[in-house]
Amino acid sequence: MTELTGAARRAAAFRRMRDAQRTEMAEDYVELIGDLIAETGEARLTDLAEHLGVTQATAAKVVQRLQREGLVESRPYRSIFLTESGIAVAAKSRDRHRIVHDFLRALGVSELNAEADAEGMEHHVSQESLAAFARFTKSLEKG
């Protein structure tokens, strides 16, 4: 593979960020749905809206999009459920969050800031950087 230079490198970086932004909301929603189901046995639209700080109408639009993408199932007057694809996306997102969080904590970032920063960074960090974060954190645990 040839190394990108100049404008092509910059364009590739911006393209990666745009792609991450497109998936960020879906990942946040499916991760939260999975967490709510694990914690309370169900994920309701009102709970999603409350936890994400959005209106129920906004949450409903996103849930409809997630249904079209095959990540969730929802029935009128029932909870929201993750599909197999949704479960996989939630697990991957949760794992990325944990790796970034643990890395930040290993650097000495406070728990409060590590949690908040990991929430945004998890969606934008490359696989290469994520793997390096995990290796670094693991090396500290062994040492």
N, CA, C and O of each residue as an XYZ file, in Angstrom:
572
protein
N       0.842     -1.180      0.000
C       0.000      0.000      0.000
C       0.886      1.243      0.000
O       1.839      1.321      0.775
N       0.590      2.186     -0.836
C       1.402      3.400     -0.922
C       0.994      4.376      0.167
O      -0.162      4.431      0.586
N       1.970      5.135      0.607
C       1.749      6.135      1.652
C       1.080      7.362      1.047
O       1.511      7.849      0.001
N       0.039      7.864      1.686
C      -0.636      9.070      1.216
C       0.160     10.298      1.628
O       0.780     10.319      2.691
N       0.141     11.308      0.792
C       0.847     12.540      1.122
C      -0.061     13.737      0.874
O      -1.034     13.651      0.126
N       0.267     14.836      1.504
C      -0.400     16.109      1.250
C      -1.907     16.073      1.368
O      -2.467     15.616      2.364
N      -2.550     16.571      0.321
C      -4.007     16.704      0.311
C      -4.707     15.350      0.429
O      -5.755     15.262      1.068
N      -4.161     14.309     -0.164
C      -4.790     12.979     -0.102
C      -4.809     12.463      1.328
O      -5.796     11.868      1.763
N      -3.720     12.688      2.066
C      -3.656     12.254      3.465
C      -4.679     13.015      4.311
O      -5.385     12.429      5.132
N      -4.744     14.315      4.096
C      -5.689     15.141      4.837
C      -7.129     14.730      4.504
O      -7.967     14.618      5.398
N      -7.407     14.511      3.230
C      -8.750     14.101      2.810
C      -9.126     12.760      3.438
O     -10.267     12.571      3.860
N      -8.180     11.838      3.502
C      -8.451     10.525      4.104
C      -8.773     10.666      5.584
O      -9.660      9.984      6.096
N      -8.054     11.554      6.275
C      -8.312     11.777      7.702
C      -9.693     12.379      7.918
O     -10.421     11.954      8.815
N     -10.060     13.363      7.106
C     -11.382     13.973      7.238
C     -12.482     12.968      6.888
O     -13.532     12.952      7.530
N     -12.252     12.139      5.885
C     -13.234     11.116      5.500
C     -13.455     10.133      6.650
O     -14.588      9.745      6.935
N     -12.354      9.731      7.314
C     -12.471      8.814      8.456
C     -13.281      9.450      9.582
O     -14.091      8.773     10.215
N     -13.077     10.731      9.840
C     -13.824     11.421     10.894
C     -15.301     11.526     10.531
O     -16.160     11.337     11.393
N     -15.608     11.820      9.282
C     -17.021     11.888      8.865
C     -17.694     10.531      9.002
O     -18.841     10.446      9.440
N     -16.986      9.473      8.628
C     -17.537      8.123      8.770
C     -17.797      7.806     10.238
O     -18.826      7.223     10.578
N     -16.866      8.190     11.106
C     -17.025      7.948     12.539
C     -18.222      8.714     13.090
O     -18.971      8.186     13.912
N     -18.407      9.952     12.643
C     -19.539     10.744     13.122
C     -20.872     10.128     12.706
O     -21.848     10.190     13.454
N     -20.913      9.537     11.519
C     -22.147      8.904     11.057
C     -22.531      7.710     11.920
O     -23.714      7.474     12.165
N     -21.546      6.966     12.377
C     -21.842      5.767     13.164
C     -21.922      6.042     14.664
O     -22.443      5.221     15.419
N     -21.413      7.183     15.092
C     -21.343      7.500     16.522
C     -22.706      7.432     17.203
O     -22.835      6.809     18.257
N     -23.716      8.058     16.622
C     -25.025      8.083     17.253
C     -25.617      6.679     17.347
O     -26.167      6.302     18.382
N     -25.506      5.913     16.276
C     -26.036      4.547     16.289
C     -25.348      3.724     17.371
O     -26.005      2.990     18.108
N     -24.029      3.845     17.466
C     -23.292      3.099     18.485
C     -23.708      3.510     19.885
O     -23.896      2.655     20.750
N     -23.854      4.815     20.123
C     -24.284      5.289     21.443
C     -25.662      4.741     21.805
O     -25.880      4.299     22.933
N     -26.580      4.768     20.861
C     -27.933      4.282     21.128
C     -27.951      2.782     21.401
O     -28.559      2.347     22.379
N     -27.300      1.986     20.562
C     -27.367      0.533     20.782
C     -26.627      0.143     22.054
O     -27.040     -0.781     22.754
N     -25.534      0.843     22.358
C     -24.822      0.569     23.608
C     -25.726      0.880     24.807
O     -25.803      0.093     25.751
N     -26.403      2.020     24.764
C     -27.307      2.383     25.855
C     -28.482      1.419     25.951
O     -28.872      1.032     27.053
N     -29.044      1.029     24.830
C     -30.151      0.065     24.846
C     -29.702     -1.232     25.516
O     -30.411     -1.781     26.359
N     -28.527     -1.714     25.135
C     -27.991     -2.924     25.758
C     -27.779     -2.753     27.254
O     -28.101     -3.645     28.039
N     -27.236     -1.601     27.648
C     -27.010     -1.333     29.075
C     -28.326     -1.277     29.843
O     -28.430     -1.837     30.934
N     -29.328     -0.607     29.284
C     -30.622     -0.510     29.961
C     -31.271     -1.880     30.113
O     -31.839     -2.188     31.161
N     -31.189     -2.693     29.081
C     -31.763     -4.044     29.162
C     -31.045     -4.839     30.252
O     -31.686     -5.546     31.030
N     -29.715     -4.726     30.311
C     -28.941     -5.442     31.327
C     -29.263     -4.949     32.739
O     -29.326     -5.743     33.677
N     -29.467     -3.637     32.887
C     -29.699     -3.051     34.208
C     -31.135     -3.193     34.689
O     -31.370     -3.494     35.860
N     -32.103     -2.979     33.792
C     -33.504     -2.912     34.222
C     -34.401     -3.956     33.564
O     -35.570     -4.087     33.926
N     -33.862     -4.694     32.602
C     -34.665     -5.699     31.921
C     -35.392     -5.176     30.693
O     -36.016     -5.945     29.962
N     -35.313     -3.866     30.463
C     -35.974     -3.303     29.286
C     -35.348     -1.962     28.917
O     -34.694     -1.311     29.732
N     -35.567     -1.572     27.670
C     -35.137     -0.261     27.188
C     -36.360      0.415     26.585
O     -36.885     -0.011     25.556
N     -36.800      1.480     27.252
C     -37.967      2.216     26.764
C     -37.506      3.516     26.123
O     -36.450      4.054     26.456
N     -38.314      4.005     25.204
C     -38.010      5.246     24.507
C     -37.805      6.399     25.496
O     -36.896      7.210     25.320
N     -38.633      6.474     26.517
C     -38.500      7.547     27.505
C     -37.156      7.468     28.228
O     -36.549      8.496     28.530
N     -36.692      6.245     28.505
C     -35.402      6.076     29.173
C     -34.254      6.510     28.264
O     -33.308      7.158     28.712
N     -34.345      6.145     26.980
C     -33.311      6.562     26.032
C     -33.214      8.073     25.983
O     -32.125      8.639     26.077
N     -34.359      8.724     25.834
C     -34.389     10.187     25.747
C     -33.795     10.813     27.006
O     -33.014     11.761     26.924
N     -34.161     10.290     28.152
C     -33.670     10.840     29.413
C     -32.158     10.675     29.548
O     -31.457     11.627     29.893
N     -31.659      9.486     29.280
C     -30.226      9.212     29.435
C     -29.369      9.950     28.412
O     -28.218     10.282     28.697
N     -29.909     10.206     27.240
C     -29.145     10.892     26.195
C     -29.382     12.398     26.174
O     -28.708     13.122     25.442
N     -30.343     12.875     26.977
C     -30.614     14.304     27.041
C     -31.236     14.852     25.782
O     -30.945     15.974     25.366
N     -32.110     14.041     25.166
C     -32.803     14.469     23.952
C     -34.306     14.330     24.176
O     -34.745     13.737     25.161
N     -35.082     14.878     23.256
C     -36.530     14.732     23.360
C     -36.931     13.319     22.936
O     -36.172     12.615     22.271
N     -38.133     12.923     23.334
C     -38.626     11.612     22.921
C     -38.787     11.551     21.401
O     -38.578     10.500     20.795
N     -39.153     12.658     20.797
C     -39.303     12.694     19.336
C     -37.959     12.433     18.653
O     -37.892     11.696     17.669
N     -36.903     13.031     19.170
C     -35.567     12.803     18.612
C     -35.165     11.344     18.784
O     -34.673     10.711     17.850
N     -35.378     10.817     19.983
C     -35.038      9.418     20.248
C     -35.842      8.490     19.333
O     -35.311      7.497     18.836
N     -37.103      8.806     19.112
C     -37.952      7.976     18.246
C     -37.431      7.965     16.811
O     -37.439      6.923     16.156
N     -36.980      9.114     16.323
C     -36.438      9.178     14.960
C     -35.181      8.317     14.833
O     -34.994      7.618     13.837
N     -34.340      8.375     15.833
C     -33.114      7.582     15.786
C     -33.449      6.098     15.873
O     -32.863      5.291     15.152
N     -34.380      5.732     16.742
C     -34.778      4.326     16.855
C     -35.352      3.824     15.532
O     -35.093      2.687     15.139
N     -36.126      4.654     14.847
C     -36.648      4.268     13.526
C     -35.505      4.018     12.548
O     -35.538      3.057     11.779
N     -34.498      4.883     12.579
C     -33.335      4.696     11.714
C     -32.609      3.396     12.056
O     -32.183      2.658     11.168
N     -32.472      3.126     13.357
C     -31.803      1.901     13.793
C     -32.593      0.660     13.372
O     -32.013     -0.387     13.082
N     -33.912      0.787     13.343
C     -34.746     -0.319     12.852
C     -34.469     -0.558     11.371
O     -34.299     -1.701     10.949
N     -34.422      0.505     10.588
C     -34.147      0.372      9.147
C     -32.773     -0.250      8.900
O     -32.576     -0.974      7.924
N     -31.830      0.039      9.790
C     -30.480     -0.494      9.653
C     -30.354     -1.901     10.225
O     -29.293     -2.519     10.139
N     -31.447     -2.411     10.815
C     -31.452     -3.769     11.330
C     -30.750     -3.958     12.660
O     -30.322     -5.064     12.989
N     -30.629     -2.871     13.435
C     -29.940     -2.956     14.717
C     -30.875     -3.133     15.905
O     -30.474     -3.674     16.936
N     -32.118     -2.680     15.768
C     -33.090     -2.812     16.862
C     -34.437     -3.263     16.317
O     -34.728     -3.141     15.127
N     -35.245     -3.787     17.228
C     -36.639     -4.102     16.946
C     -37.478     -3.378     17.978
O     -37.109     -3.305     19.150
N     -38.587     -2.853     17.549
C     -39.471     -2.127     18.451
C     -40.906     -2.381     18.025
O     -41.231     -2.418     16.838
N     -41.750     -2.555     19.027
C     -43.171     -2.735     18.759
C     -43.944     -1.693     19.561
O     -43.511     -1.291     20.641
N     -45.082     -1.257     19.038
C     -45.856     -0.251     19.785
C     -46.146     -0.709     21.219
O     -46.527     -1.855     21.458
N     -45.959      0.197     22.141
C     -46.236     -0.029     23.561
C     -45.367     -1.125     24.164
O     -45.726     -1.707     25.187
N     -44.237     -1.409     23.546
C     -43.302     -2.410     24.054
C     -41.915     -1.795     24.154
O     -41.670     -0.692     23.665
N     -41.039     -2.505     24.777
C     -39.656     -2.059     24.887
C     -38.946     -2.163     23.544
O     -39.485     -2.683     22.568
N     -37.739     -1.659     23.528
C     -36.886     -1.725     22.352
C     -35.889     -2.856     22.577
O     -35.320     -2.987     23.661
N     -35.684     -3.662     21.557
C     -34.804     -4.815     21.668
C     -33.692     -4.720     20.628
O     -33.904     -4.202     19.532
N     -32.511     -5.219     20.973
C     -31.411     -5.274     20.016
C     -31.527     -6.540     19.174
O     -31.883     -7.605     19.680
N     -31.226     -6.412     17.900
C     -31.114     -7.577     17.034
C     -29.724     -8.178     17.258
O     -28.924     -7.628     18.015
N     -29.441     -9.287     16.612
C     -28.096     -9.873     16.707
C     -27.043     -8.867     16.236
O     -25.982     -8.742     16.848
N     -27.338     -8.151     15.148
C     -26.409     -7.126     14.651
C     -26.247     -6.010     15.673
O     -25.139     -5.519     15.891
N     -27.347     -5.609     16.299
C     -27.296     -4.566     17.316
C     -26.481     -4.992     18.525
O     -25.730     -4.195     19.087
N     -26.628     -6.245     18.923
C     -25.848     -6.773     20.050
C     -24.361     -6.720     19.719
O     -23.548     -6.361     20.569
N     -24.002     -7.078     18.479
C     -22.596     -7.059     18.066
C     -22.042     -5.638     18.054
O     -20.924     -5.405     18.513
N     -22.819     -4.682     17.532
C     -22.381     -3.280     17.501
C     -22.214     -2.752     18.925
O     -21.237     -2.064     19.220
N     -23.161     -3.068     19.807
C     -23.092     -2.610     21.196
C     -21.862     -3.184     21.893
O     -21.177     -2.471     22.627
N     -21.579     -4.454     21.673
C     -20.426     -5.094     22.312
C     -19.123     -4.468     21.819
O     -18.217     -4.211     22.612
N     -19.028     -4.224     20.528
C     -17.824     -3.614     19.957
C     -17.635     -2.201     20.502
O     -16.520     -1.813     20.850
N     -18.713     -1.438     20.577
C     -18.654     -0.075     21.094
C     -18.256     -0.074     22.568
O     -17.434      0.737     22.995
N     -18.841     -0.983     23.337
C     -18.539     -1.081     24.764
C     -17.062     -1.444     24.965
O     -16.408     -0.913     25.862
N     -16.542     -2.344     24.133
C     -15.147     -2.759     24.235
C     -14.216     -1.595     23.896
O     -13.231     -1.366     24.597
N     -14.525     -0.856     22.822
C     -13.728      0.303     22.454
C     -13.726      1.325     23.587
O     -12.685      1.895     23.913
N     -14.887      1.553     24.181
C     -15.017      2.506     25.291
C     -14.120      2.070     26.452
O     -13.399      2.891     27.019
N     -14.162      0.795     26.803
C     -13.369      0.280     27.920
C     -11.879      0.473     27.660
O     -11.146      0.901     28.551
N     -11.426      0.161     26.444
C     -10.003      0.294     26.113
C      -9.554      1.750     26.233
O      -8.516      2.034     26.832
N     -10.329      2.668     25.665
C      -9.966      4.093     25.733
C     -10.008      4.581     27.178
O      -9.106      5.292     27.621
N     -11.039      4.207     27.903
C     -11.182      4.598     29.308
C      -9.987      4.106     30.130
O      -9.383      4.874     30.879
N      -9.656      2.831     29.986
C      -8.553      2.258     30.759
C      -7.224      2.922     30.400
O      -6.383      3.141     31.272
N      -7.034      3.239     29.126
C      -5.826      3.930     28.689
C      -5.728      5.310     29.346
O      -4.676      5.679     29.869
N      -6.819      6.061     29.317
C      -6.822      7.395     29.925
C      -6.560      7.320     31.424
O      -5.832      8.144     31.976
N      -7.153      6.332     32.074
C      -6.918      6.168     33.514
C      -5.454      5.829     33.785
O      -4.871      6.306     34.759
N      -4.859      4.998     32.916
C      -3.448      4.636     33.072
C      -2.541      5.853     32.921
O      -1.456      5.896     33.502
N      -2.978      6.832     32.149
C      -2.215      8.071     31.981
C      -2.397      9.029     33.150
O      -1.717     10.053     33.229
N      -3.316      8.698     34.061
C      -3.545      9.543     35.223
C      -4.733     10.478     35.102
O      -4.909     11.362     35.940
N      -5.552     10.300     34.074
C      -6.753     11.119     33.912
C      -7.769     10.701     34.976
O      -7.924      9.511     35.254
N      -8.453     11.666     35.566
C      -9.440     11.368     36.602
C     -10.554     10.488     36.050
O     -10.799     10.476     34.844
N     -11.218      9.764     36.917
C     -12.317      8.881     36.502
C     -13.401      9.659     35.767
O     -13.886      9.225     34.722
N     -13.777     10.803     36.314
C     -14.830     11.611     35.699
C     -14.460     12.024     34.283
O     -15.267     11.877     33.365
N     -13.255     12.537     34.095
C     -12.833     12.969     32.762
C     -12.542     11.798     31.834
O     -12.813     11.877     30.636
N     -11.997     10.720     32.367
C     -11.737      9.542     31.530
C     -13.042      8.999     30.970
O     -13.108      8.619     29.801
N     -14.064      8.961     31.786
C     -15.372      8.463     31.329
C     -15.946      9.384     30.252
O     -16.413      8.915     29.214
N     -15.910     10.682     30.500
C     -16.460     11.639     29.536
C     -15.649     11.657     28.239
O     -16.224     11.661     27.150
N     -14.329     11.669     28.348
C     -13.487     11.711     27.157
C     -13.592     10.424     26.346
O     -13.626     10.464     25.117
N     -13.642      9.297     27.021
C     -13.751      8.008     26.321
C     -15.031      7.946     25.514
O     -15.066      7.325     24.452
N     -16.081      8.580     26.004
C     -17.367      8.560     25.304
C     -17.253      9.157     23.905
O     -17.922      8.692     22.982
N     -16.435     10.155     23.737
C     -16.261     10.741     22.417
C     -15.149     10.084     21.624
O     -15.291      9.843     20.425
N     -14.053      9.797     22.284
C     -12.879      9.263     21.604
C     -13.107      7.870     21.040
O     -12.554      7.531     19.993
N     -13.906      7.065     21.711
C     -14.101      5.670     21.297
C     -14.567      5.564     19.850
O     -14.281      4.570     19.183
N     -15.265      6.553     19.366
C     -15.820      6.513     18.011
C     -14.826      6.988     16.953
O     -15.007      6.709     15.768
N     -13.794      7.690     17.363
C     -12.908      8.347     16.408
C     -11.508      7.768     16.359
O     -10.752      8.076     15.437
N     -11.148      6.950     17.312
C      -9.802      6.400     17.356
C      -9.671      5.254     16.343
O     -10.585      4.444     16.187
N      -8.533      5.200     15.664
C      -8.307      4.149     14.669
C      -8.080      2.804     15.356
O      -7.787      2.742     16.550
N      -8.218      1.743     14.586
C      -7.961      0.399     15.115
C      -6.503      0.284     15.554
O      -6.209     -0.349     16.568
N      -5.595      0.888     14.801
C      -4.177      0.841     15.148
C      -3.932      1.497     16.508
O      -3.254      0.933     17.366
N      -4.493      2.701     16.693
C      -4.319      3.403     17.971
C      -4.997      2.641     19.094
O      -4.450      2.535     20.192
N      -6.179      2.111     18.833
C      -6.898      1.353     19.853
C      -6.075      0.151     20.314
O      -5.987     -0.128     21.510
N      -5.482     -0.548     19.372
C      -4.640     -1.703     19.715
C      -3.430     -1.252     20.537
O      -3.031     -1.932     21.482
N      -2.850     -0.109     20.177
C      -1.711      0.419     20.934
C      -2.129      0.803     22.348
O      -1.391      0.551     23.301
N      -3.305      1.409     22.493
C      -3.824      1.752     23.824
C      -3.931      0.491     24.674
O      -3.507      0.470     25.830
N      -4.499     -0.553     24.092
C      -4.704     -1.806     24.827
C      -3.360     -2.423     25.222
O      -3.196     -2.879     26.353
N      -2.395     -2.438     24.289
C      -1.067     -2.989     24.604
C      -0.397     -2.199     25.724
O       0.179     -2.776     26.646
N      -0.479     -0.886     25.636
C       0.145     -0.029     26.647
C      -0.465     -0.292     28.025
O       0.254     -0.474     29.008
N      -1.777     -0.309     28.083
C      -2.460     -0.525     29.359
C      -2.124     -1.897     29.922
O      -1.887     -2.043     31.122
N      -2.104     -2.900     29.052
C      -1.797     -4.264     29.493
C      -0.351     -4.347     30.013
O      -0.090     -5.045     30.992
N       0.580     -3.646     29.367
C       1.978     -3.672     29.798
C       2.118     -3.071     31.191
O       2.960     -3.520     31.968
N       1.321     -2.079     31.520
C       1.363     -1.479     32.855
C       0.818     -2.436     33.905
O       1.303     -2.465     35.036
N      -0.183     -3.215     33.535
C      -0.761     -4.188     34.464
C       0.235     -5.280     34.806
O       0.262     -5.766     35.937
N       1.061     -5.674     33.827
C       2.050     -6.735     34.028
C       3.235     -6.246     34.842
O       3.844     -7.004     35.597
N       3.560     -4.934     34.673
C       4.755     -4.368     35.303
C       4.565     -4.128     36.734
O       5.479     -3.654     37.408
